[in-house]
């Protein structure tokens, strides 16, 4: 039994782990800062358009409420259709800009994906060279309570990407 235990112990090699902090890395990449600014500007612009469309629908509704008693049934029906159409248009605009496959998602994907891919490739290359079995992201790993700074390779990733810390 002792021989089997020793043989298993010799066959097993120590697993090496590393840690990165993507928030730390991204904060030091100018392209990421630029992408965030572009996303924020686009978001504000699109939100303004959505707000204007919503206000237009609300103004139409308020006008309808104020004049409904003086309108014929036919006029009331037409105004109600206009209100519903304006509300629907505002809702569609919101979805087109901020929905799951909307413009904001597409812009974020096009701006952030190349940066994330570069980080992934740098981490992968460093991991293969150093023989790491796993690399954990401190920014997204909520269960990491403590990790030795010695296993943090964030600065190595930045250097690999061409940024000095």
C-alpha positions in Angstrom: 0.0 0.0 0.0 2.9 2.3 0.8 4.5 1.6 -2.5 1.2 2.5 -4.4 0.9 5.8 -2.4 4.5 6.7 -3.2 4.1 5.9 -6.9 1.0 8.0 -7.1 2.8 10.9 -5.3 5.7 10.7 -7.8 3.3 10.7 -10.8 1.4 13.8 -9.5 3.1 17.0 -10.2 2.4 20.2 -8.3 -0.2 22.3 -10.0 0.7 26.0 -10.5 -1.9 28.7 -10.4 -1.7 32.4 -11.2 -4.0 35.3 -10.7 -4.8 38.4 -12.8 -6.9 41.4 -12.1 -8.6 42.5 -15.3 -9.9 45.7 -13.7 -6.3 46.7 -12.9 -5.2 45.7 -16.4 -8.0 47.5 -18.2 -7.4 50.7 -16.2 -3.9 50.8 -17.7 -4.9 50.3 -21.3 -5.5 53.6 -23.1 -7.7 51.9 -25.8 -10.0 50.7 -23.1 -10.4 54.2 -21.7 -11.1 55.5 -25.2 -13.7 52.8 -25.8 -15.4 53.6 -22.5 -15.6 57.2 -23.5 -17.1 56.4 -26.9 -19.6 54.0 -25.3 -20.6 56.7 -22.8 -21.0 59.4 -25.5 -23.1 57.0 -27.7 -25.2 56.0 -24.7 -26.0 59.6 -23.8 -26.9 60.5 -27.4 -29.2 57.5 -27.8 -30.8 58.0 -24.4 -31.5 61.6 -25.4 -33.3 60.4 -28.5 -35.3 57.8 -26.5 -36.2 60.5 -23.9 -37.3 62.9 -26.6 -39.5 60.2 -28.2 -41.0 59.4 -24.8 -41.7 63.0 -24.0 -43.4 63.4 -27.4 -45.7 60.5 -26.6 -46.4 61.9 -23.1 -47.2 65.4 -24.5 -49.6 63.8 -27.0 -51.2 61.9 -24.2 -51.5 65.0 -21.9 -53.0 67.0 -24.8 -55.5 64.1 -25.3 -56.4 64.1 -21.7 -57.0 67.8 -21.6 -59.2 67.8 -24.8 -60.8 64.4 -24.8 -64.2 65.6 -23.5 -64.4 68.1 -26.5 -63.6 65.5 -29.2 -65.9 63.4 -31.2 -65.6 59.6 -30.9 -63.8 59.5 -34.3 -61.3 62.2 -33.3 -60.7 60.5 -29.9 -60.0 57.2 -31.7 -57.5 58.9 -34.0 -55.7 60.6 -31.2 -55.6 57.3 -29.2 -54.0 55.6 -32.2 -51.4 58.4 -32.5 -50.6 58.0 -28.8 -50.2 54.3 -29.1 -48.1 54.6 -32.2 -45.8 57.2 -30.5 -45.4 55.1 -27.4 -44.6 52.0 -29.6 -42.0 54.0 -31.6 -40.3 55.1 -28.3 -40.3 51.6 -27.0 -38.9 50.3 -30.3 -36.2 53.0 -30.3 -35.2 52.0 -26.7 -35.0 48.3 -27.8 -33.0 49.2 -31.0 -30.5 51.1 -28.9 -30.3 49.3 -25.6 -31.9 45.9 -26.2 -30.1 42.6 -26.0 -28.9 42.9 -29.6 -29.2 46.6 -29.9 -26.7 49.2 -31.0 -25.1 49.6 -27.6 -24.4 45.9 -27.4 -23.0 45.9 -30.9 -20.8 48.9 -30.2 -19.6 47.5 -26.9 -18.8 44.2 -28.6 -16.9 45.8 -31.4 -14.9 48.1 -29.1 -14.2 45.7 -26.2 -13.8 42.3 -27.8 -10.4 43.1 -29.4 -9.1 44.3 -26.1 -10.4 41.3 -24.3 -9.0 39.0 -26.9 -5.6 40.6 -26.6 -5.7 40.1 -22.8 -6.7 36.5 -23.2 -3.9 35.8 -25.7 -1.3 37.4 -23.4 -2.6 35.4 -20.4 -2.6 32.2 -22.5 1.0 32.8 -23.7 2.3 33.6 -20.2 0.5 30.5 -18.8 1.9 28.2 -21.4 5.4 29.5 -20.9 5.2 29.3 -17.1 3.2 26.1 -17.0 0.3 27.4 -15.1 -2.6 24.9 -14.7 -5.1 27.7 -14.2 -5.3 31.5 -14.1 -8.0 33.1 -12.0 -9.4 36.6 -12.5 -9.6 38.4 -9.2 -12.1 40.9 -10.7 -14.6 38.2 -11.5 -13.8 35.5 -8.9 -16.0 36.4 -6.0 -14.8 33.5 -3.9 -11.1 34.6 -3.9 -10.7 36.0 -0.4 -6.9 36.1 -0.4 -4.2 35.4 -2.9 -0.5 36.0 -2.5 0.8 38.9 -4.6 3.5 36.5 -5.8 1.0 34.7 -8.0 -0.4 37.9 -9.6 0.7 38.1 -13.2 -1.2 41.3 -14.1 1.9 43.3 -14.6 3.4 40.6 -16.8 0.2 40.7 -18.9 0.5 44.5 -19.3 4.2 44.1 -20.3 3.2 41.4 -22.9 0.6 43.8 -24.3 3.2 46.6 -24.6 2.3 48.6 -21.6 4.6 49.3 -18.7 3.1 49.6 -15.2 
